[in-house]
Amino acid sequence: MRRGEVWLANLEPHFGAGPGKTRPVLIVQSQTLLDAAYSSSLIVPLTTQRIDAAEPLRIRVSASGRLRHNSDLLIAQLRAIDNRRLVKGPLLTLGRPQMAHVDQAIQEVLGLLAE
């Protein structure tokens, strides 16, 4: 696994507002932890139910590679999952500019940007 890759992950059981089912997720954990074979990974789920002008809560990802549908990254649904939930991938790897955009959105949602 590499930071910036989109994989399919089994997010069941579904609970509350969190997305469930098997769906694409973006791996956002540091590459250092991924290389150390840490047992879980920080991910951001994707949804095909797109909403325009919803940044920083959502960032659009265009279908390409093995990602078949235009999707939104659900930045506010950032979570850690056990790596055994990652079932297939990578479907797509986001480039540096798009990952920088994701990083900025995560920082904004978590209140880590200086005001």
PyMOL CGO cylinders between C-alpha atoms (Angstrom):
from pymol import cmd
from pymol.cgo import CYLINDER

trace = [
    CYLINDER, 0.00, 0.00, 0.00, 1.10, 3.53, -0.76, 0.3, 1, 1, 1, 1, 1, 1,
    CYLINDER, 1.10, 3.53, -0.76, -0.16, 6.88, 0.49, 0.3, 1, 1, 1, 1, 1, 1,
    CYLINDER, -0.16, 6.88, 0.49, -2.41, 8.38, -2.18, 0.3, 1, 1, 1, 1, 1, 1,
    CYLINDER, -2.41, 8.38, -2.18, -3.73, 5.07, -3.48, 0.3, 1, 1, 1, 1, 1, 1,
    CYLINDER, -3.73, 5.07, -3.48, -7.44, 4.31, -3.73, 0.3, 1, 1, 1, 1, 1, 1,
    CYLINDER, -7.44, 4.31, -3.73, -8.39, 0.78, -2.62, 0.3, 1, 1, 1, 1, 1, 1,
    CYLINDER, -8.39, 0.78, -2.62, -11.66, -1.07, -2.11, 0.3, 1, 1, 1, 1, 1, 1,
    CYLINDER, -11.66, -1.07, -2.11, -12.37, -1.57, 1.59, 0.3, 1, 1, 1, 1, 1, 1,
    CYLINDER, -12.37, -1.57, 1.59, -15.07, -3.44, 3.48, 0.3, 1, 1, 1, 1, 1, 1,
    CYLINDER, -15.07, -3.44, 3.48, -16.49, -0.81, 5.86, 0.3, 1, 1, 1, 1, 1, 1,
    CYLINDER, -16.49, -0.81, 5.86, -19.17, -3.05, 7.39, 0.3, 1, 1, 1, 1, 1, 1,
    CYLINDER, -19.17, -3.05, 7.39, -20.72, -3.03, 9.86, 0.3, 1, 1, 1, 1, 1, 1,
    CYLINDER, -20.72, -3.03, 9.86, -22.31, 0.31, 9.08, 0.3, 1, 1, 1, 1, 1, 1,
    CYLINDER, -22.31, 0.31, 9.08, -23.04, 2.48, 12.11, 0.3, 1, 1, 1, 1, 1, 1,
    CYLINDER, -23.04, 2.48, 12.11, -24.65, 5.91, 12.37, 0.3, 1, 1, 1, 1, 1, 1,
    CYLINDER, -24.65, 5.91, 12.37, -23.57, 8.52, 9.80, 0.3, 1, 1, 1, 1, 1, 1,
    CYLINDER, -23.57, 8.52, 9.80, -20.45, 6.61, 8.77, 0.3, 1, 1, 1, 1, 1, 1,
    CYLINDER, -20.45, 6.61, 8.77, -20.40, 5.08, 5.30, 0.3, 1, 1, 1, 1, 1, 1,
    CYLINDER, -20.40, 5.08, 5.30, -20.72, 1.31, 5.08, 0.3, 1, 1, 1, 1, 1, 1,
    CYLINDER, -20.72, 1.31, 5.08, -20.48, -1.47, 2.48, 0.3, 1, 1, 1, 1, 1, 1,
    CYLINDER, -20.48, -1.47, 2.48, -17.46, -2.21, 0.32, 0.3, 1, 1, 1, 1, 1, 1,
    CYLINDER, -17.46, -2.21, 0.32, -16.39, 1.05, -1.25, 0.3, 1, 1, 1, 1, 1, 1,
    CYLINDER, -16.39, 1.05, -1.25, -13.30, 2.86, -2.51, 0.3, 1, 1, 1, 1, 1, 1,
    CYLINDER, -13.30, 2.86, -2.51, -11.15, 4.58, 0.12, 0.3, 1, 1, 1, 1, 1, 1,
    CYLINDER, -11.15, 4.58, 0.12, -8.13, 6.85, -0.18, 0.3, 1, 1, 1, 1, 1, 1,
    CYLINDER, -8.13, 6.85, -0.18, -5.12, 5.93, 1.96, 0.3, 1, 1, 1, 1, 1, 1,
    CYLINDER, -5.12, 5.93, 1.96, -3.90, 9.11, 3.68, 0.3, 1, 1, 1, 1, 1, 1,
    CYLINDER, -3.90, 9.11, 3.68, -1.66, 7.64, 6.39, 0.3, 1, 1, 1, 1, 1, 1,
    CYLINDER, -1.66, 7.64, 6.39, 2.03, 8.55, 6.28, 0.3, 1, 1, 1, 1, 1, 1,
    CYLINDER, 2.03, 8.55, 6.28, 4.18, 6.33, 4.12, 0.3, 1, 1, 1, 1, 1, 1,
    CYLINDER, 4.18, 6.33, 4.12, 6.50, 5.77, 7.10, 0.3, 1, 1, 1, 1, 1, 1,
    CYLINDER, 6.50, 5.77, 7.10, 3.75, 3.97, 9.04, 0.3, 1, 1, 1, 1, 1, 1,
    CYLINDER, 3.75, 3.97, 9.04, 2.66, 2.05, 5.95, 0.3, 1, 1, 1, 1, 1, 1,
    CYLINDER, 2.66, 2.05, 5.95, 6.26, 0.90, 5.37, 0.3, 1, 1, 1, 1, 1, 1,
    CYLINDER, 6.26, 0.90, 5.37, 6.49, -0.20, 9.01, 0.3, 1, 1, 1, 1, 1, 1,
    CYLINDER, 6.49, -0.20, 9.01, 3.59, -2.62, 8.40, 0.3, 1, 1, 1, 1, 1, 1,
    CYLINDER, 3.59, -2.62, 8.40, 1.42, -0.90, 11.01, 0.3, 1, 1, 1, 1, 1, 1,
    CYLINDER, 1.42, -0.90, 11.01, -1.79, -2.94, 11.38, 0.3, 1, 1, 1, 1, 1, 1,
    CYLINDER, -1.79, -2.94, 11.38, -4.23, -0.13, 10.59, 0.3, 1, 1, 1, 1, 1, 1,
    CYLINDER, -4.23, -0.13, 10.59, -4.39, 2.73, 8.11, 0.3, 1, 1, 1, 1, 1, 1,
    CYLINDER, -4.39, 2.73, 8.11, -5.99, 6.17, 8.04, 0.3, 1, 1, 1, 1, 1, 1,
    CYLINDER, -5.99, 6.17, 8.04, -8.40, 6.40, 5.13, 0.3, 1, 1, 1, 1, 1, 1,
    CYLINDER, -8.40, 6.40, 5.13, -10.94, 8.74, 3.58, 0.3, 1, 1, 1, 1, 1, 1,
    CYLINDER, -10.94, 8.74, 3.58, -14.00, 7.00, 2.04, 0.3, 1, 1, 1, 1, 1, 1,
    CYLINDER, -14.00, 7.00, 2.04, -15.32, 7.90, -1.42, 0.3, 1, 1, 1, 1, 1, 1,
    CYLINDER, -15.32, 7.90, -1.42, -18.94, 8.19, -2.51, 0.3, 1, 1, 1, 1, 1, 1,
    CYLINDER, -18.94, 8.19, -2.51, -20.56, 8.39, -5.94, 0.3, 1, 1, 1, 1, 1, 1,
    CYLINDER, -20.56, 8.39, -5.94, -23.28, 10.63, -4.49, 0.3, 1, 1, 1, 1, 1, 1,
    CYLINDER, -23.28, 10.63, -4.49, -21.52, 13.86, -5.43, 0.3, 1, 1, 1, 1, 1, 1,
    CYLINDER, -21.52, 13.86, -5.43, -22.31, 17.32, -4.08, 0.3, 1, 1, 1, 1, 1, 1,
    CYLINDER, -22.31, 17.32, -4.08, -21.01, 20.38, -5.89, 0.3, 1, 1, 1, 1, 1, 1,
    CYLINDER, -21.01, 20.38, -5.89, -19.16, 23.17, -4.06, 0.3, 1, 1, 1, 1, 1, 1,
    CYLINDER, -19.16, 23.17, -4.06, -18.79, 21.22, -0.79, 0.3, 1, 1, 1, 1, 1, 1,
    CYLINDER, -18.79, 21.22, -0.79, -15.10, 21.79, -0.11, 0.3, 1, 1, 1, 1, 1, 1,
    CYLINDER, -15.10, 21.79, -0.11, -13.38, 21.26, 2.25, 0.3, 1, 1, 1, 1, 1, 1,
    CYLINDER, -13.38, 21.26, 2.25, -15.81, 18.53, 3.33, 0.3, 1, 1, 1, 1, 1, 1,
    CYLINDER, -15.81, 18.53, 3.33, -15.72, 16.87, -0.09, 0.3, 1, 1, 1, 1, 1, 1,
    CYLINDER, -15.72, 16.87, -0.09, -13.16, 16.79, -2.88, 0.3, 1, 1, 1, 1, 1, 1,
    CYLINDER, -13.16, 16.79, -2.88, -14.01, 15.52, -6.35, 0.3, 1, 1, 1, 1, 1, 1,
    CYLINDER, -14.01, 15.52, -6.35, -12.07, 12.59, -7.83, 0.3, 1, 1, 1, 1, 1, 1,
    CYLINDER, -12.07, 12.59, -7.83, -12.54, 11.83, -11.53, 0.3, 1, 1, 1, 1, 1, 1,
    CYLINDER, -12.54, 11.83, -11.53, -13.00, 8.27, -12.71, 0.3, 1, 1, 1, 1, 1, 1,
    CYLINDER, -13.00, 8.27, -12.71, -9.78, 6.86, -14.14, 0.3, 1, 1, 1, 1, 1, 1,
    CYLINDER, -9.78, 6.86, -14.14, -7.64, 3.77, -13.76, 0.3, 1, 1, 1, 1, 1, 1,
    CYLINDER, -7.64, 3.77, -13.76, -9.87, 1.13, -12.19, 0.3, 1, 1, 1, 1, 1, 1,
    CYLINDER, -9.87, 1.13, -12.19, -12.06, 3.71, -10.41, 0.3, 1, 1, 1, 1, 1, 1,
    CYLINDER, -12.06, 3.71, -10.41, -15.16, 3.48, -12.60, 0.3, 1, 1, 1, 1, 1, 1,
    CYLINDER, -15.16, 3.48, -12.60, -17.24, 6.42, -11.34, 0.3, 1, 1, 1, 1, 1, 1,
    CYLINDER, -17.24, 6.42, -11.34, -16.65, 10.09, -10.61, 0.3, 1, 1, 1, 1, 1, 1,
    CYLINDER, -16.65, 10.09, -10.61, -16.68, 10.32, -6.82, 0.3, 1, 1, 1, 1, 1, 1,
    CYLINDER, -16.68, 10.32, -6.82, -16.33, 12.65, -3.86, 0.3, 1, 1, 1, 1, 1, 1,
    CYLINDER, -16.33, 12.65, -3.86, -13.83, 12.11, -1.06, 0.3, 1, 1, 1, 1, 1, 1,
    CYLINDER, -13.83, 12.11, -1.06, -15.67, 12.36, 2.27, 0.3, 1, 1, 1, 1, 1, 1,
    CYLINDER, -15.67, 12.36, 2.27, -12.97, 14.32, 4.09, 0.3, 1, 1, 1, 1, 1, 1,
    CYLINDER, -12.97, 14.32, 4.09, -15.01, 14.66, 7.31, 0.3, 1, 1, 1, 1, 1, 1,
    CYLINDER, -15.01, 14.66, 7.31, -15.31, 10.83, 7.44, 0.3, 1, 1, 1, 1, 1, 1,
    CYLINDER, -15.31, 10.83, 7.44, -11.55, 10.34, 7.98, 0.3, 1, 1, 1, 1, 1, 1,
    CYLINDER, -11.55, 10.34, 7.98, -11.01, 7.17, 10.02, 0.3, 1, 1, 1, 1, 1, 1,
    CYLINDER, -11.01, 7.17, 10.02, -8.62, 4.36, 10.84, 0.3, 1, 1, 1, 1, 1, 1,
    CYLINDER, -8.62, 4.36, 10.84, -9.39, 0.85, 9.64, 0.3, 1, 1, 1, 1, 1, 1,
    CYLINDER, -9.39, 0.85, 9.64, -7.68, -2.49, 10.10, 0.3, 1, 1, 1, 1, 1, 1,
    CYLINDER, -7.68, -2.49, 10.10, -5.61, -3.27, 7.01, 0.3, 1, 1, 1, 1, 1, 1,
    CYLINDER, -5.61, -3.27, 7.01, -7.45, -6.58, 6.62, 0.3, 1, 1, 1, 1, 1, 1,
    CYLINDER, -7.45, -6.58, 6.62, -10.49, -4.51, 5.53, 0.3, 1, 1, 1, 1, 1, 1,
    CYLINDER, -10.49, -4.51, 5.53, -8.61, -3.43, 2.37, 0.3, 1, 1, 1, 1, 1, 1,
    CYLINDER, -8.61, -3.43, 2.37, -9.78, -6.02, -0.14, 0.3, 1, 1, 1, 1, 1, 1,
    CYLINDER, -9.78, -6.02, -0.14, -8.58, -4.88, -3.57, 0.3, 1, 1, 1, 1, 1, 1,
    CYLINDER, -8.58, -4.88, -3.57, -6.24, -2.30, -4.96, 0.3, 1, 1, 1, 1, 1, 1,
    CYLINDER, -6.24, -2.30, -4.96, -4.86, -0.06, -5.90, 0.3, 1, 1, 1, 1, 1, 1,
    CYLINDER, -4.86, -0.06, -5.90, -7.65, 1.17, -8.17, 0.3, 1, 1, 1, 1, 1, 1,
    CYLINDER, -7.65, 1.17, -8.17, -6.06, 4.57, -8.72, 0.3, 1, 1, 1, 1, 1, 1,
    CYLINDER, -6.06, 4.57, -8.72, -3.20, 6.67, -7.38, 0.3, 1, 1, 1, 1, 1, 1,
    CYLINDER, -3.20, 6.67, -7.38, -3.78, 10.39, -6.85, 0.3, 1, 1, 1, 1, 1, 1,
    CYLINDER, -3.78, 10.39, -6.85, -1.02, 12.72, -8.00, 0.3, 1, 1, 1, 1, 1, 1,
    CYLINDER, -1.02, 12.72, -8.00, 0.91, 15.12, -5.78, 0.3, 1, 1, 1, 1, 1, 1,
    CYLINDER, 0.91, 15.12, -5.78, -1.23, 18.20, -6.58, 0.3, 1, 1, 1, 1, 1, 1,
    CYLINDER, -1.23, 18.20, -6.58, -4.46, 16.39, -5.70, 0.3, 1, 1, 1, 1, 1, 1,
    CYLINDER, -4.46, 16.39, -5.70, -2.92, 14.90, -2.53, 0.3, 1, 1, 1, 1, 1, 1,
    CYLINDER, -2.92, 14.90, -2.53, -1.78, 18.39, -1.50, 0.3, 1, 1, 1, 1, 1, 1,
    CYLINDER, -1.78, 18.39, -1.50, -5.41, 19.50, -1.95, 0.3, 1, 1, 1, 1, 1, 1,
    CYLINDER, -5.41, 19.50, -1.95, -6.57, 16.55, 0.21, 0.3, 1, 1, 1, 1, 1, 1,
    CYLINDER, -6.57, 16.55, 0.21, -3.97, 17.36, 2.88, 0.3, 1, 1, 1, 1, 1, 1,
    CYLINDER, -3.97, 17.36, 2.88, -5.13, 20.99, 3.02, 0.3, 1, 1, 1, 1, 1, 1,
    CYLINDER, -5.13, 20.99, 3.02, -8.79, 19.91, 3.32, 0.3, 1, 1, 1, 1, 1, 1,
    CYLINDER, -8.79, 19.91, 3.32, -7.96, 17.46, 6.15, 0.3, 1, 1, 1, 1, 1, 1,
    CYLINDER, -7.96, 17.46, 6.15, -6.06, 20.18, 8.00, 0.3, 1, 1, 1, 1, 1, 1,
    CYLINDER, -6.06, 20.18, 8.00, -8.97, 22.56, 7.57, 0.3, 1, 1, 1, 1, 1, 1,
    CYLINDER, -8.97, 22.56, 7.57, -11.58, 20.05, 8.73, 0.3, 1, 1, 1, 1, 1, 1,
    CYLINDER, -11.58, 20.05, 8.73, -9.46, 19.14, 11.77, 0.3, 1, 1, 1, 1, 1, 1,
    CYLINDER, -9.46, 19.14, 11.77, -8.80, 22.81, 12.61, 0.3, 1, 1, 1, 1, 1, 1,
    CYLINDER, -8.80, 22.81, 12.61, -5.04, 22.50, 12.13, 0.3, 1, 1, 1, 1, 1, 1,
    CYLINDER, -5.04, 22.50, 12.13, -4.59, 25.54, 9.90, 0.3, 1, 1, 1, 1, 1, 1,
    CYLINDER, -4.59, 25.54, 9.90, -3.45, 28.80, 11.46, 0.3, 1, 1, 1, 1, 1, 1,
    CYLINDER, -3.45, 28.80, 11.46, -6.21, 31.38, 11.39, 0.3, 1, 1, 1, 1, 1, 1,
]
cmd.load_cgo(trace, "trace")
